């Protein structure tokens, strides 16, 4: 197992998934690909451009950097020595679709992700993003709760 994709969103479950992936990476000598995907923001109202594209991108970049930095801090606090790769550029789009795209693009061996993200809908066993990735991935997906 060479590559483990770990999508994080800052939720407790995604950070638990990162810890789990950390342990697996240490055991198998795997590389972790850490990624954060931001949903695009759509504004409707009287002003057709209430927020410039540059400002919107900057705001999403700040959110993504904060989440990635939190994940990297979790890894730095660990006593394990593993190789972590992540793309500092922001990925904007539907999280499930982008994760499925990255699975193929990066040729990952395993996806480790949290069962639920930051959404308030906790009544389901797993969240909508996890469910879609689990259903459509051609690679193994490990869901951490």
Secondary structure, DSSP 8 states (H G I E B T S, - for coil): --EEEEE--S-HHHHHHHHHHHHHHHHHT-EEEEE-EE------SSSTTSS-HHHHHHHHHHHHHHHHHHHHHHHHHSS---EEEE--S-EES-HHHHHHHHHHHTT-SEEEEES--S-S--SSSS-HHHHHHHHH-SSEEEEE-
